[in-house]
Amino acid sequence: MAVREIQGGFTVTDDLAPYRGSWVAIRDGHIIADAIDPIELRGNPAVRDDDWFLLVPSQLDGSYLL
């Protein structure tokens, strides 16, 4: 599943299904890292301050307002 137009033209082109229930860091539309919570994700050395954080819903079907 690809998420499109999350906010102001921001898109995710990678498949989010493997990350259900996790937080992901996104840069240039691609998942950089994932973790169980945003604090652990922020501590990942691959994550930069300007990356977007997104909580991937446990179920990917349906509509979500972020």
Residue pairs with C-beta under 8 A, 6 or more apart in sequence:
1 15
1 16
1 17
1 60
2 11
2 12
2 13
2 14
2 15
2 16
3 11
3 12
3 16
3 54
4 11
4 12
5 11
6 12
6 52
6 54
6 66
7 66
10 52
11 29
12 26
12 29
12 30
12 31
12 54
13 29
13 30
14 29
14 30
14 31
16 24
16 31
16 56
16 60
17 60
19 31
19 34
19 56
20 56
20 57
20 58
20 59
20 60
21 56
21 57
21 58
22 34
22 35
22 36
22 55
22 56
23 34
23 35
23 36
23 37
23 38
23 40
23 41
23 53
23 54
23 55
23 56
24 31
24 32
24 33
24 34
24 41
24 53
24 54
24 56
25 31
25 32
25 33
25 34
25 41
25 44
25 46
25 47
25 51
25 52
25 53
26 32
26 51
26 52
26 53
26 54
27 48
27 50
27 51
27 52
32 46
32 47
32 51
33 41
33 44
33 46
33 47
34 41
35 41
35 44
38 53
38 55
41 47
41 53
54 66
57 64
